[in-house]
Amino acid sequence: MKLIRPIINAAAYSLLIALWTVVSSDWKISLLLWGVFFIECLILFVGNDHANKYFWTWDFNYLFPKWSKTGDVWIIVLGIILMSTGLVMFRMYLEDPDFGVPLYLIIPQGLVGAFLARYGYLKNAPKDPIAYEEAKKKEEYDDTYVVVAEVKDGSSAHIIKDHLEANGINVLIYGESLPDYLGGGNDMMPVRVLVRRKDKEKAETIINE
């Protein structure tokens, strides 16, 4: 059962090549090109749950996994380029075996590109993608800012800010720069002190001391 999804992904993704190969007057060439690209996709997808989840998507933000570092991204890009150029040269070879690049260099290039893209996906991949996603969502939630204090003037807000930052808590102040006619620094629109959600409990403890 584990092979069904990657095979379907590889088949579906490799169908994109049909839009290009269909212009060939020789159906054998088109079939061979599709077969080579299918094999490249199988290398990328089989046994690679991360690629199955992230690679087959139209959302560019997910073309490169969230755990990818800059070096990983370039490895993936290089792999995709090698896969694509290998396929282009393979077609040129099928149409004209004397075009200049021997077959024993073309096919390995495409396969190496597929393995390179796979390596880029897995290089820093978490062991448990589900747990990673949940942790990432929690981290994003914890990094949102919440109000921990409301005061009537900027001076009081900065006293609290300095005290919290001395304890290693990042602080934002909202409302001190609002002009009086917009309610800045009064009962209707007090100056607010904000911290990250994950620091809220610690900040409230320090403020109440």
C-alpha angles and dihedrals in degrees: 000000000000090000095056098076097046091046091050090047092049092047094046094046094046090053086074087073089061089074088061101036094047089076089066114103090214113072090196090062091049091050093049092049091050090048093052093048090047090055090049090052092047089056089053098043110033111095091357108108091173094059091044090056101040110023100059097064138101092220105102090204089067097045085091115040119246091246093056117118123207092266091051091052092054091048090053092046092049090049092051091048091051091048092050098043090045089056092048092051091046090057091048090051093051090051095042118011089191096059092112113262118089119234093237088067099041102057096044089051092059093045092047088051090054092050090046092053089047091051091051091053095048101036095094099009118140118245092234112040093185093054089045092054092049092048091048092052091048091049091051090048093048091050093060114105124245133184116259100168141018121201136171099240143030094244092062090045091054092050089056091043093053091048093050095044089052085062094051099262122135112229137195125194120209128189104021093107095049112112119243095253088061092051099258114171100000139102094275094050110017124187108265129214113208133191134175113281091243089058096045098099094045092046093051090050091053093046093050094050 
